[in-house]
């Protein structure tokens, strides 16, 4: 019997790492963009806006051109599984800016939040649980 689909929210930092060509993040996002992912990705306008804002920073021009950054964001914006921004919920993450990711994951029944952010990875009340990109990639490969 095939495994149930895994629904994930991927943090903006993972998307940014993917855009500049960084290891497991790139492989995960490439799989999703090509339609070959073994997971369903949940994105919302606020997450896309955060990715766009970070990729627009001048310090990233050494790693990705402004044109490539805009194209990356445009591609993410038109792919499936975009949902409305989540409702605000009371969450006590160390960084209040991360609360919307938790709200997004909970509102749309995500199984995981994939992130490189220690504020989320070290959060003891993880619901849904958080996982680093490399660990998530490994988990997907080992999944029955």
Phi, psi and omega in degrees: 000133180292149180291151177296149177298143177260126180257131182227150167252127179252126182296153180303325181297330178287319176299317180297316177300320178295319182297327181264006172082051184248101169040235186300327179299315180298315181297318180297312182290322176300318178300315182295314182296330181274355181080011182258008183288146176263029177214158175260129181259133179254122176231155178224165181304322180296319178295316178298320177298320178295317178300314180299315180300315182292316181291344179274355182290134182303328183294343179271354181299335177290336185257332182207136180288157178300321179295315178295323178295314179297319180295319178300312181295319179298320180295315178299322184294334184258354181282158184294171177076021173278130182238165176296157175305146182286161172290153177288137175227158178277111178228146184247059174283161180296328180245109184303336178294342179274349185301324182294329177295318178295317178299317178300312181297318181288317183296328183249023172054045177288148176274333184215155163246118180264122187207157171251007185274116180298331178300325178272319182297327181269357183293122186283339182258045185292110175211104000289167182292155176256154182207143178286154182306315181296319179292323178293317177301315179297315179301317178299319181292328183269351182294136180295000000 
